[in-house]
Amino acid sequence: MNTHPEHDDISRSQESDLAALLQRTGKRAKPRPEANQMIEQATRQAWQSAVHQQQTRKRRKLSVMALAASVLLAIGGVMFLPPSGQNTHRVAQVLNAQGRVTYNVARSSPPSPATQYSTDQPPRQRAQLNAGETIRTAANASLTFKLRDNTLITLDQNTQVTLTHTAHINVLTGRIYVDSPDHNTSITVQTPLGDIVDIGTQYQVTVKAEHLEVAMREGITHIYLGGQGANSKALAAKVIDGMGDVMTINQQHHVRTSQLASSAEQWQWTHKTQPDFLLKQASVSELLTWAARMTGKEVVYASPRIQNIAEQIRFNGGQIAASNISTQLPLLFNTTNLALQEQSTAFLIE
């Protein structure tokens, strides 16, 4: 239904005017043949020119798109398709190194150039480690790096590990020491004979061709023989009264258990590349807490008053190395009004 009748009146009036105009003008004269040829030729040339310009624009557009695609592919090859086939985000920071330590991306083709870190490098050049990288220590070398959750990992000489991701390390051969101070974090150490899972603890893992050895210094770890599968056998290694389990597992998964004191000399190899303790504005009690963790010894205060004094006294500066605790700690205590007595399993403070 038409709701606007005035529009129909206007349209009929316009059609009548147009008919009258055509009657007055008569028939249009037929153009000469040569004029038709000129018009046809001009039209063809204009059409050909338009087609040529359109094809030129299309080729330019395709060239730009091809260039952009090649750039994206190149970026993708470097950023999103690493040779190792694993994530390349940073998962750890090298804190200290001794001797020849190299790393490269695992399973790269061709292998990436190995990079060497040593103790003569200034702190600003200490490396970040990425997921998928393999680290190797040569003879008489050692390395300590810190994971993102503050867990410290120390590699002994002739050791090879791969950082799968932030909380997963694959030990191929050699010996590592794990120091995880946060009881709310956990990492997995994978080996050819089994996986070790901890929650805030200290322990070492030794991988040899014939056996796996897990030695506990603090806390509890779970050892899954053959990996963390549904049918894997789980063992618990722990520390009781300063004596830690040492579990030796052969290729047939036979287990032999012994004990090792948390303060035994066998742990001293871990001191070589542990970061120094910075004394500036640190209290005596903070220093003792660090020394106890490095040595596996207990801190015993003669009284609550002595402990309070140790919490109040602070040092002006300097640093102390883990390997020099027994020699430097008495010298530092000589600058305080406290007395230190180091025993085989404890630091006594009076």
Residue frames relative to the residue before (quaternion, step in Angstrom):
aa qw qx qy qz dx dy dz
M 1.0000 0.0000 0.0000 0.0000 0.00 0.00 0.00
N 0.3458 -0.7489 0.5275 0.2030 3.60 -0.83 1.05
T 0.2239 -0.8028 0.5448 0.0932 3.56 -0.65 1.12
H 0.7244 0.3498 -0.2208 0.5515 3.60 1.35 -0.09
P 0.1199 -0.8357 0.5321 0.0639 3.72 0.26 1.21
E 0.5815 0.5947 -0.3923 0.3927 3.61 1.08 -0.50
H 0.5922 0.5697 -0.3719 0.4318 3.64 1.15 -0.54
D 0.6392 0.5290 -0.3322 0.4486 3.64 1.01 -0.72
D 0.6322 0.5338 -0.3304 0.4541 3.62 1.02 -0.78
I 0.6551 0.5111 -0.3121 0.4607 3.58 0.95 -0.87
S 0.6628 0.5124 -0.3131 0.4474 3.63 0.92 -0.91
R 0.6626 0.5009 -0.3150 0.4592 3.65 0.93 -0.85
S 0.6363 0.5270 -0.3252 0.4601 3.60 1.02 -0.76
Q 0.6581 0.5075 -0.3130 0.4597 3.62 0.97 -0.87
E 0.6515 0.5170 -0.3255 0.4498 3.62 0.97 -0.80
S 0.6362 0.5274 -0.3275 0.4581 3.64 1.03 -0.79
D 0.6482 0.5151 -0.3110 0.4667 3.61 0.94 -0.87
L 0.6661 0.5067 -0.3081 0.4523 3.62 0.93 -0.85
A 0.6400 0.5239 -0.3248 0.4588 3.61 1.02 -0.79
A 0.6545 0.5141 -0.3125 0.4580 3.57 0.98 -0.86
L 0.6415 0.5282 -0.3210 0.4544 3.60 1.00 -0.81
L 0.6623 0.5034 -0.3135 0.4580 3.63 0.93 -0.81
Q 0.6323 0.5273 -0.3387 0.4554 3.58 1.03 -0.71
R 0.6637 0.5063 -0.3074 0.4568 3.62 0.97 -0.79
T 0.7014 0.4761 -0.2816 0.4496 3.63 0.96 -0.82
G 0.3392 -0.7589 0.4950 0.2530 3.60 1.07 -0.54
K 0.7257 -0.4160 0.3171 0.4469 3.56 -1.37 -0.25
R 0.4670 -0.6634 0.5134 0.2796 3.55 -1.12 0.78
A 0.5040 -0.6692 0.4616 0.2917 3.55 -0.97 0.97
K 0.4542 -0.6851 0.5016 0.2698 3.59 -1.05 0.88
P 0.4217 -0.7237 0.4754 0.2691 3.65 -0.70 1.00
R 0.5884 -0.5826 0.4327 0.3565 3.57 -1.24 0.59
P 0.6373 -0.5504 0.3665 0.3958 3.70 -1.12 0.53
E 0.6621 0.5041 -0.3298 0.4458 3.58 0.93 -0.88
A 0.6146 0.5328 -0.3582 0.4583 3.61 1.10 -0.61
N 0.6286 0.5306 -0.3356 0.4592 3.57 1.04 -0.78
Q 0.6470 0.5225 -0.3233 0.4515 3.59 1.00 -0.84
M 0.6491 0.5157 -0.3191 0.4592 3.58 0.99 -0.87
I 0.6581 0.5055 -0.3157 0.4601 3.54 1.00 -0.90
E 0.6588 0.5140 -0.3106 0.4532 3.58 0.99 -0.91
Q 0.6594 0.5112 -0.3103 0.4556 3.60 0.96 -0.89
A 0.6596 0.5069 -0.3074 0.4620 3.59 0.96 -0.90
T 0.6426 0.5246 -0.3196 0.4579 3.54 1.06 -0.84
R 0.6541 0.5148 -0.3151 0.4559 3.60 0.99 -0.91
Q 0.6533 0.5153 -0.3164 0.4556 3.60 0.97 -0.87
A 0.6554 0.5090 -0.3130 0.4620 3.55 0.98 -0.88
W 0.6486 0.5197 -0.3130 0.4597 3.56 1.04 -0.84
Q 0.6557 0.5099 -0.3075 0.4642 3.58 0.96 -0.92
S 0.6463 0.5180 -0.3204 0.4597 3.60 0.97 -0.82
A 0.6550 0.5113 -0.3130 0.4599 3.57 0.99 -0.85
V 0.6491 0.5110 -0.3175 0.4655 3.58 1.01 -0.85
H 0.6439 0.5259 -0.3212 0.4534 3.59 0.97 -0.87
Q 0.6642 0.4933 -0.3135 0.4660 3.59 0.91 -0.88
Q 0.6462 0.5200 -0.3256 0.4539 3.59 0.99 -0.82
Q 0.6604 0.4999 -0.3095 0.4671 3.61 0.95 -0.84
T 0.6264 0.5359 -0.3344 0.4568 3.58 1.05 -0.78
R 0.6597 0.4982 -0.3073 0.4714 3.58 0.93 -0.91
K 0.6470 0.5282 -0.3182 0.4485 3.59 1.01 -0.82
R 0.6530 0.5064 -0.3180 0.4647 3.59 0.99 -0.88
R 0.6398 0.5217 -0.3252 0.4613 3.58 0.99 -0.80
K 0.6520 0.5164 -0.3103 0.4603 3.56 0.99 -0.87
L 0.6583 0.4982 -0.3103 0.4713 3.57 0.99 -0.87
S 0.6315 0.5324 -0.3407 0.4490 3.62 1.01 -0.74
V 0.6533 0.5043 -0.3101 0.4719 3.56 0.97 -0.88
M 0.6612 0.5015 -0.3089 0.4646 3.56 0.97 -0.87
A 0.6448 0.5149 -0.3272 0.4604 3.60 0.99 -0.78
L 0.6442 0.5141 -0.3221 0.4658 3.58 1.01 -0.82
A 0.6541 0.5061 -0.3149 0.4657 3.56 0.95 -0.87
A 0.6487 0.5213 -0.3176 0.4546 3.57 0.99 -0.84
S 0.6565 0.5072 -0.3230 0.4555 3.58 0.98 -0.80
V 0.6271 0.5260 -0.3362 0.4658 3.58 1.07 -0.73
L 0.6582 0.5069 -0.3070 0.4643 3.55 0.97 -0.90
L 0.6426 0.5096 -0.3301 0.4673 3.59 1.00 -0.75
A 0.6479 0.5108 -0.3295 0.4591 3.57 0.97 -0.80
I 0.6474 0.4994 -0.3189 0.4794 3.55 0.98 -0.85
G 0.6482 0.5243 -0.3225 0.4483 3.56 0.95 -0.85
G 0.6501 0.5270 -0.3312 0.4359 3.59 0.98 -0.77
V 0.7173 0.4310 -0.2567 0.4836 3.56 1.06 -0.72
M 0.7888 0.3778 -0.1820 0.4494 3.54 0.79 -1.04
F 0.8201 0.2986 -0.1204 0.4731 3.56 0.90 -0.91
L 0.7491 0.2894 -0.1968 0.5624 3.57 1.25 -0.20
P 0.0384 -0.8274 0.5603 0.0072 3.61 0.49 1.12
P 0.6133 -0.5821 0.3797 0.3753 3.59 -1.07 0.68
S 0.6549 0.5298 -0.3263 0.4288 3.56 1.03 -0.66
G 0.3943 -0.7248 0.4814 0.2957 3.58 1.18 -0.40
Q 0.6619 0.4724 -0.3084 0.4936 3.60 1.22 0.29
N 0.6840 -0.4663 0.3529 0.4360 3.54 -1.30 0.17
T 0.2625 -0.7775 0.5534 0.1425 3.56 -1.09 0.72
H 0.3828 0.7190 -0.5058 0.2840 3.60 1.11 0.39
R 0.5642 -0.6185 0.4355 0.3309 3.55 -1.15 0.62
V 0.1001 -0.8255 0.5553 0.0147 3.53 -0.83 1.01
A 0.8130 0.1124 -0.0410 0.5698 3.61 1.17 -0.34
Q 0.2457 -0.7455 0.6019 0.1467 3.52 -1.34 0.40
V 0.4076 -0.6971 0.5343 0.2500 3.56 -0.90 0.94
L 0.2231 -0.7959 0.5533 0.1028 3.58 -0.77 1.08
N 0.7970 -0.1037 0.1157 0.5837 3.57 0.96 -0.83
A 0.0378 -0.7943 0.6063 0.0023 3.56 -1.13 0.65
Q 0.0982 -0.7710 0.6277 0.0426 3.53 -1.21 0.61
G 0.7989 0.1992 -0.1707 0.5412 3.56 -0.76 1.01
R 0.7039 -0.4611 0.3447 0.4160 3.54 -1.29 -0.34
V 0.0486 0.7772 -0.6199 0.0965 3.53 -0.64 1.23
T 0.0389 -0.8097 0.5855 -0.0078 3.58 -0.79 1.01
Y 0.0560 -0.7747 0.6267 0.0631 3.52 -1.28 0.39
N 0.0733 0.7691 -0.6348 0.0125 3.53 -1.23 0.44
V 0.6139 -0.5486 0.4153 0.3869 3.54 -1.29 0.37
A 0.4518 -0.7088 0.4752 0.2599 3.57 -0.80 1.01
R 0.8646 0.1050 -0.1003 0.4810 3.54 -1.18 0.76
S 0.3463 0.7290 -0.5233 0.2737 3.60 1.04 0.67
S 0.1100 -0.7913 0.5994 0.0497 3.58 -1.13 0.58
P 0.4375 -0.3763 -0.7686 0.2761 1.54 -0.72 2.38
P 0.6658 -0.4987 0.3413 0.4377 3.63 -1.16 0.34
S 0.4813 -0.6568 0.4923 0.3076 3.54 -1.02 0.77
P 0.5902 -0.5796 0.4056 0.3889 3.61 -1.07 0.61
A 0.4502 -0.6900 0.4966 0.2733 3.56 -0.89 0.94
T 0.2219 -0.7603 0.5995 0.1154 3.53 -1.10 0.75
Q 0.2519 -0.7882 0.5497 0.1142 3.56 -0.90 0.92
Y 0.1038 -0.7664 0.6320 0.0497 3.54 -1.05 0.87
S 0.0726 0.7925 -0.6033 0.0519 3.56 -0.97 0.74
T 0.6819 -0.5360 0.3218 0.3797 3.54 -1.26 0.39
D 0.6173 0.5565 -0.3713 0.4140 3.62 1.15 -0.22
Q 0.5198 0.6185 -0.4283 0.4047 3.60 1.26 0.11
P 0.4784 -0.6504 0.4955 0.3203 3.61 -1.01 0.72
P 0.6738 -0.5304 0.3228 0.4007 3.61 -1.14 0.56
R 0.6454 0.5506 -0.3457 0.4010 3.62 0.96 -0.73
Q 0.6946 0.4570 -0.2791 0.4804 3.61 1.21 -0.36
R 0.4219 0.7006 -0.4827 0.3134 3.60 1.19 0.07
A 0.4782 -0.7608 0.3869 0.2066 3.49 -0.84 1.10
Q 0.3402 -0.6379 0.6404 0.2593 3.44 -1.44 0.33
L 0.2449 -0.7722 0.5712 0.1326 3.58 -1.00 0.80
N 0.2735 -0.7831 0.5458 0.1189 3.54 -0.93 0.97
A 0.6056 -0.5281 0.4426 0.3980 3.54 -1.25 0.39
G 0.7578 0.3510 -0.2791 0.4740 3.56 -0.98 0.90
E 0.5861 0.5905 -0.3783 0.4058 3.58 1.22 -0.15
T 0.2766 -0.7354 0.5992 0.1535 3.54 -1.17 0.74
I 0.1530 -0.7904 0.5912 0.0486 3.58 -0.85 1.06
R 0.0703 -0.7942 0.6036 0.0023 3.56 -0.97 0.94
T 0.1652 -0.7554 0.6250 0.1072 3.56 -1.05 0.79
A 0.3774 -0.7217 0.5366 0.2206 3.56 -0.97 0.88
A 0.7249 -0.3787 0.3147 0.4818 3.57 -1.30 -0.14
N 0.8414 0.1226 -0.1408 0.5071 3.57 -1.03 0.92
A 0.5546 0.5801 -0.4039 0.4391 3.58 1.17 0.54
S 0.0346 -0.7785 0.6266 0.0128 3.54 -1.27 0.44
L 0.0805 -0.7956 0.6004 0.0095 3.56 -1.20 0.57
T 0.0689 -0.7664 0.6363 0.0552 3.56 -1.12 0.73
F 0.0396 0.7867 -0.6152 0.0311 3.57 -0.89 0.94
K 0.3589 -0.7352 0.5472 0.1766 3.54 -1.24 0.58
L 0.3591 -0.7171 0.5594 0.2092 3.54 -0.90 1.00
R 0.6850 -0.5059 0.3342 0.4038 3.57 -1.27 0.26
D 0.6836 0.4426 -0.2987 0.4975 3.62 1.19 -0.37
N 0.5780 -0.6294 0.3280 0.4028 3.60 1.35 0.41
T 0.4108 0.6734 -0.5011 0.3559 3.61 1.19 0.31
L 0.2682 -0.7602 0.5750 0.1398 3.57 -0.93 0.97
I 0.0971 -0.7755 0.6232 0.0286 3.56 -0.95 0.96
T 0.0809 -0.7916 0.6052 0.0224 3.57 -0.80 1.05
L 0.2129 -0.7734 0.5895 0.0948 3.54 -0.90 1.02
D 0.3447 -0.7164 0.5716 0.2029 3.56 -0.94 0.94
Q 0.7025 -0.4375 0.3351 0.4505 3.57 -1.29 0.02
N 0.8400 0.1841 -0.1505 0.4878 3.56 -1.29 0.53
T 0.4572 0.6653 -0.4435 0.3893 3.54 0.97 0.94
Q 0.0682 -0.7817 0.6193 0.0293 3.55 -1.13 0.72
V 0.0560 0.7890 -0.6063 0.0820 3.56 -0.79 1.09
T 0.2198 -0.7361 0.6207 0.1566 3.53 -1.34 0.39
L 0.3228 -0.7292 0.5741 0.1856 3.56 -0.93 0.97
T 0.2330 -0.7976 0.5419 0.1257 3.57 -0.19 1.26
H 0.7232 -0.2571 0.1468 0.6240 3.56 1.00 -0.87
T 0.8211 -0.2987 0.1477 0.4634 3.57 -1.28 -0.09
A 0.8171 0.2329 -0.0930 0.5190 3.58 0.85 -0.93
H 0.6853 0.4356 -0.2787 0.5128 3.60 1.15 0.51
I 0.0009 0.7919 -0.6079 0.0575 3.57 -0.75 1.16
N 0.2122 -0.7662 0.5972 0.1058 3.55 -0.92 0.95
V 0.1572 -0.7886 0.5908 0.0650 3.58 -0.55 1.20
L 0.2246 -0.8052 0.5396 0.1003 3.56 -0.49 1.21
T 0.7692 -0.1660 0.1203 0.6052 3.56 1.04 -0.78
G 0.6762 0.5009 -0.3567 0.4058 3.57 -1.21 0.50
R 0.4937 -0.6492 0.5034 0.2854 3.55 -1.28 -0.46
I 0.0469 -0.7800 0.6239 0.0151 3.55 -1.04 0.86
Y 0.2384 -0.7325 0.6199 0.1495 3.53 -1.33 0.48
V 0.1720 -0.7900 0.5860 0.0541 3.56 -0.86 1.05
D 0.0066 -0.7770 0.6288 -0.0291 3.56 -0.83 1.05
S 0.0370 0.8133 -0.5724 0.0976 3.55 -0.19 1.34
P 0.1997 -0.8447 0.4840 0.1109 3.62 -0.04 1.22
D 0.6798 0.4800 -0.2881 0.4737 3.60 1.19 -0.49
H 0.3232 -0.7763 0.5138 0.1700 3.57 -0.58 1.16
N 0.6219 0.5261 -0.3535 0.4599 3.60 1.27 0.04
T 0.6684 0.4562 -0.3025 0.5036 3.59 1.28 0.06
S 0.0883 -0.7877 0.6087 0.0334 3.54 -1.25 0.44
I 0.0843 -0.7707 0.6283 0.0645 3.55 -1.12 0.70
T 0.3175 -0.7191 0.5829 0.2059 3.54 -1.30 0.36
V 0.1520 -0.7560 0.6323 0.0748 3.55 -0.93 1.00
Q 0.1608 -0.8064 0.5663 0.0556 3.55 -0.49 1.22
T 0.0194 -0.7813 0.6237 -0.0157 3.57 -1.03 0.89
P 0.6687 -0.5018 0.3408 0.4300 3.63 -1.16 0.23
L 0.7515 0.3931 -0.2185 0.4827 3.63 1.10 -0.58
G 0.8112 -0.1462 0.1045 0.5564 3.61 1.17 -0.22
D 0.4311 -0.6770 0.5390 0.2553 3.54 -1.38 0.25
I 0.1915 -0.7609 0.6115 0.1019 3.55 -1.10 0.79
V 0.0672 -0.7935 0.6047 -0.0111 3.56 -0.80 1.10
D 0.0582 -0.8139 0.5781 -0.0028 3.58 -0.78 1.01
I 0.1678 -0.7269 0.6460 0.1618 3.51 -1.41 0.13
G 0.8380 -0.2056 0.0957 0.4963 3.56 -0.29 1.32
T 0.4767 0.6712 -0.4268 0.3742 3.56 0.39 1.16
Q 0.3411 -0.6896 0.5895 0.2464 3.54 -1.40 -0.11
Y 0.2515 0.7546 -0.5763 0.1874 3.56 -0.84 0.97
Q 0.2730 -0.7418 0.5809 0.1943 3.54 -1.29 0.22
V 0.2026 -0.7578 0.6132 0.0930 3.53 -1.21 0.70
T 0.0788 -0.7844 0.6151 0.0124 3.56 -0.85 1.05
V 0.0937 -0.7983 0.5947 0.0125 3.57 -0.76 1.10
K 0.0459 0.7706 -0.6323 0.0656 3.54 -0.76 1.14
A 0.6978 -0.4801 0.3151 0.4281 3.57 -1.25 0.27
E 0.7721 0.3847 -0.1914 0.4681 3.57 0.99 -0.82
H 0.8364 0.0361 -0.0097 0.5468 3.62 1.09 -0.36
L 0.3239 -0.6786 0.6217 0.2192 3.50 -1.49 0.19
E 0.0626 -0.7942 0.6039 0.0235 3.57 -0.96 0.87
V 0.0797 -0.7705 0.6322 0.0163 3.55 -0.96 0.99
A 0.0576 -0.8033 0.5927 -0.0138 3.58 -0.63 1.16
M 0.2642 -0.7932 0.5358 0.1179 3.56 -0.73 1.11
R 0.1534 -0.7755 0.6062 0.0865 3.55 -1.12 0.78
E 0.7807 -0.0597 0.0477 0.6202 3.56 1.17 -0.64
G 0.8177 0.2985 -0.2020 0.4489 3.56 -1.17 0.64
I 0.4992 -0.6238 0.5183 0.3051 3.52 -1.31 -0.54
T 0.0460 -0.7628 0.6428 0.0522 3.55 -1.17 0.68
H 0.2901 -0.7184 0.6018 0.1937 3.54 -1.29 0.46
I 0.1799 -0.7806 0.5954 0.0625 3.54 -0.86 1.05
Y 0.1328 -0.7930 0.5932 0.0408 3.57 -0.66 1.15
L 0.2930 -0.7863 0.5217 0.1542 3.57 -0.28 1.28
G 0.8160 0.1813 -0.1676 0.5226 3.55 -0.77 1.03
G 0.6576 -0.4914 0.3185 0.4740 3.60 1.22 0.15
Q 0.6049 -0.5974 0.4082 0.3327 3.56 -1.32 0.26
G 0.2425 0.7796 -0.5361 0.2146 3.56 0.72 1.08
A 0.7091 -0.4630 0.3193 0.4253 3.55 -1.32 0.15
N 0.7641 0.3591 -0.1894 0.5013 3.59 1.06 -0.71
S 0.4225 0.7201 -0.4648 0.2948 3.60 1.23 0.21
K 0.4158 -0.6874 0.5428 0.2451 3.52 -1.21 0.66
A 0.2100 -0.7989 0.5566 0.0892 3.60 -0.80 1.04
L 0.0985 -0.7696 0.6299 0.0359 3.53 -1.05 0.93
A 0.2560 -0.7481 0.5917 0.1570 3.57 -1.17 0.62
A 0.0923 -0.7762 0.6229 0.0312 3.57 -0.81 1.07
K 0.0060 0.8308 -0.5499 0.0858 3.59 -0.77 1.01
V 0.3632 -0.6825 0.5880 0.2376 3.52 -1.45 0.00
I 0.0049 -0.7823 0.6222 -0.0278 3.57 -0.93 0.98
D 0.8548 -0.0609 0.0002 0.5153 3.56 -0.81 1.13
G 0.7503 -0.4331 0.2230 0.4469 3.54 0.84 0.99
M 0.6560 0.4553 -0.3161 0.5123 3.60 1.25 0.10
G 0.1702 -0.8248 0.5366 0.0520 3.56 -0.62 1.18
D 0.5334 -0.6149 0.4788 0.3289 3.53 -1.18 0.64
V 0.1030 -0.7302 0.6711 0.0758 3.51 -1.23 0.71
M 0.0522 -0.8209 0.5685 -0.0136 3.58 -0.36 1.25
T 0.1136 -0.7784 0.6168 0.0271 3.54 -0.79 1.12
I 0.0691 -0.8176 0.5702 -0.0403 3.57 -0.62 1.20
N 0.2442 -0.7831 0.5543 0.1411 3.59 -0.71 1.06
Q 0.7462 -0.4278 0.2750 0.4296 3.56 -1.32 0.03
Q 0.6668 0.4664 -0.2964 0.5001 3.59 1.23 -0.40
H 0.4803 -0.6975 0.3956 0.3555 3.57 1.39 0.18
H 0.3558 0.6845 -0.5381 0.3396 3.56 1.07 0.72
V 0.2209 -0.8122 0.5358 0.0660 3.57 -0.81 1.05
R 0.0650 -0.7590 0.6473 0.0265 3.52 -1.03 0.93
T 0.1387 -0.8233 0.5496 0.0289 3.59 -0.73 1.08
S 0.0325 0.7580 -0.6503 0.0395 3.54 -1.07 0.89
Q 0.4131 -0.7020 0.5197 0.2578 3.62 -1.28 -0.06
L 0.0731 -0.7673 0.6366 0.0267 3.50 -1.28 0.61
A 0.4607 -0.6918 0.4855 0.2708 3.58 -0.88 0.98
S 0.5529 -0.6323 0.4377 0.3208 3.56 -1.07 0.79
S 0.7304 0.3963 -0.2265 0.5081 3.58 1.17 -0.53
A 0.3621 0.7627 -0.4761 0.2462 3.61 1.24 0.23
E 0.6142 -0.5770 0.4023 0.3578 3.55 -1.22 0.56
Q 0.5471 0.6430 -0.3954 0.3619 3.60 1.16 -0.44
W 0.6480 0.5216 -0.3185 0.4545 3.59 1.23 -0.35
Q 0.5194 0.7001 -0.3999 0.2832 3.59 1.16 -0.35
W 0.5262 0.6303 -0.4230 0.3832 3.60 1.17 -0.34
T 0.6158 0.5753 -0.3445 0.4138 3.58 1.16 -0.57
H 0.5813 0.6260 -0.3663 0.3688 3.62 1.19 -0.39
K 0.5335 0.6993 -0.3973 0.2619 3.59 1.09 -0.67
T 0.8246 0.1658 -0.0685 0.5365 3.60 0.88 -0.86
Q 0.3401 0.7154 -0.5325 0.2984 3.58 1.15 0.49
P 0.5147 -0.6476 0.4504 0.3359 3.63 -0.93 0.77
D 0.5388 -0.6265 0.4583 0.3272 3.56 -1.08 0.75
F 0.4329 -0.6528 0.5535 0.2829 3.53 -1.27 0.51
L 0.2947 -0.7651 0.5520 0.1519 3.58 -0.74 1.10
L 0.3302 -0.8060 0.4702 0.1425 3.55 -0.61 1.20
K 0.5188 0.6697 -0.4295 0.3127 3.62 1.09 -0.48
Q 0.8550 -0.0056 -0.0785 0.5126 3.54 -0.73 1.23
A 0.4804 0.6377 -0.4573 0.3916 3.61 1.21 0.34
S 0.4099 -0.7078 0.5170 0.2522 3.58 -1.03 0.76
V 0.6504 -0.4980 0.3945 0.4164 3.55 -1.30 0.30
S 0.6564 0.5133 -0.3215 0.4497 3.59 0.95 -0.78
E 0.6317 0.5144 -0.3340 0.4741 3.63 1.05 -0.68
L 0.6246 0.5309 -0.3249 0.4717 3.56 1.06 -0.76
L 0.6783 0.4882 -0.2928 0.4646 3.58 0.92 -0.88
T 0.6123 0.5446 -0.3483 0.4552 3.60 1.06 -0.71
W 0.6625 0.4900 -0.2967 0.4827 3.57 0.98 -0.87
A 0.6619 0.5095 -0.3105 0.4537 3.61 0.91 -0.92
A 0.6362 0.5273 -0.3269 0.4585 3.58 1.04 -0.75
R 0.6671 0.4894 -0.3111 0.4675 3.60 0.98 -0.79
M 0.6537 0.5148 -0.3163 0.4556 3.59 1.04 -0.71
T 0.7813 0.3599 -0.1672 0.4818 3.58 0.96 -0.87
G 0.4355 -0.7020 0.4606 0.3247 3.59 1.19 -0.35
K 0.5300 0.6327 -0.4018 0.3967 3.56 1.25 0.31
E 0.4736 -0.6618 0.5136 0.2721 3.52 -1.32 0.39
V 0.3189 -0.7129 0.5868 0.2138 3.59 -1.17 0.61
V 0.0396 -0.7988 0.5995 -0.0291 3.58 -0.72 1.13
Y 0.1852 -0.7796 0.5927 0.0815 3.57 -0.68 1.16
A 0.5368 -0.6480 0.4390 0.3150 3.56 -1.00 0.83
S 0.7934 -0.0689 0.0649 0.6013 3.60 1.14 -0.59
P 0.6475 -0.4961 0.3883 0.4288 3.58 -1.25 0.22
R 0.6091 0.5519 -0.3602 0.4413 3.62 1.05 -0.64
I 0.6487 0.5047 -0.3153 0.4744 3.59 0.98 -0.83
Q 0.6425 0.5139 -0.3284 0.4639 3.58 0.97 -0.76
N 0.6379 0.5259 -0.3230 0.4607 3.59 1.00 -0.80
I 0.6343 0.5175 -0.3283 0.4713 3.58 1.02 -0.79
A 0.6516 0.5218 -0.3114 0.4540 3.58 0.98 -0.86
E 0.6551 0.5028 -0.3108 0.4706 3.58 1.10 -0.60
Q 0.6847 0.4957 -0.2788 0.4558 3.59 1.15 -0.56
I 0.6616 0.5096 -0.3160 0.4502 3.62 0.98 -0.75
R 0.0339 -0.8053 0.5917 -0.0161 3.56 -0.87 1.01
F 0.4300 -0.7035 0.5121 0.2406 3.54 -1.16 0.71
N 0.5101 -0.6728 0.4579 0.2786 3.55 -1.20 0.62
G 0.7813 -0.2251 0.1785 0.5541 3.59 1.07 -0.62
G 0.5190 0.6317 -0.4806 0.3172 3.51 -1.37 -0.05
Q 0.2039 -0.7592 0.6020 0.1400 3.54 -1.31 -0.13
I 0.1972 -0.7692 0.5994 0.1013 3.54 -1.28 0.43
A 0.3405 -0.7465 0.5402 0.1871 3.57 -0.95 0.93
A 0.5886 -0.5950 0.4171 0.3543 3.56 -1.12 0.71
S 0.6681 0.5112 -0.3042 0.4470 3.59 1.03 -0.73
N 0.7322 0.3942 -0.2277 0.5066 3.62 1.25 -0.28
I 0.2689 0.8003 -0.5057 0.1774 3.59 1.19 0.36
S 0.6967 0.4959 -0.2927 0.4278 3.60 0.76 -0.96
T 0.7205 0.4224 -0.2546 0.4875 3.62 1.07 -0.60
Q 0.7418 0.4271 -0.2344 0.4609 3.59 0.95 -0.81
L 0.5875 0.6038 -0.3818 0.3801 3.60 1.04 -0.62
P 0.6586 0.4903 -0.3380 0.4600 3.67 0.85 -0.77
L 0.6346 0.5319 -0.3352 0.4495 3.60 1.05 -0.72
L 0.6524 0.5022 -0.3156 0.4717 3.56 1.01 -0.73
F 0.6587 0.5040 -0.3177 0.4595 3.59 1.00 -0.76
N 0.5692 0.5895 -0.3868 0.4229 3.61 1.17 -0.39
T 0.6507 0.4970 -0.3181 0.4778 3.60 1.25 -0.35
T 0.6750 0.4305 -0.2846 0.5274 3.59 1.29 0.03
N 0.5114 -0.6172 0.4889 0.3443 3.57 -1.33 -0.03
L 0.5349 0.5984 -0.4108 0.4325 3.57 1.22 0.55
A 0.3150 -0.7346 0.5711 0.1869 3.55 -1.23 0.53
L 0.1816 -0.7870 0.5854 0.0705 3.57 -1.01 0.91
Q 0.0058 -0.7621 0.6475 0.0021 3.53 -1.04 0.84
E 0.1739 -0.8015 0.5671 0.0761 3.57 -0.55 1.19
Q 0.0961 -0.7874 0.6083 0.0273 3.53 -0.80 1.06
S 0.7320 -0.4428 0.2818 0.4345 3.57 -1.27 0.09
T 0.8111 0.2135 -0.1024 0.5348 3.60 1.07 -0.65
A 0.8022 0.2190 -0.1039 0.5457 3.63 1.21 -0.07
F 0.3152 -0.6623 0.6368 0.2375 3.50 -1.47 0.30
L 0.1547 -0.7899 0.5890 0.0723 3.61 -0.64 1.10
I 0.1231 -0.8062 0.5785 0.0172 3.56 -0.74 1.12
E 0.0139 -0.8043 0.5926 -0.0426 3.56 -0.78 1.11
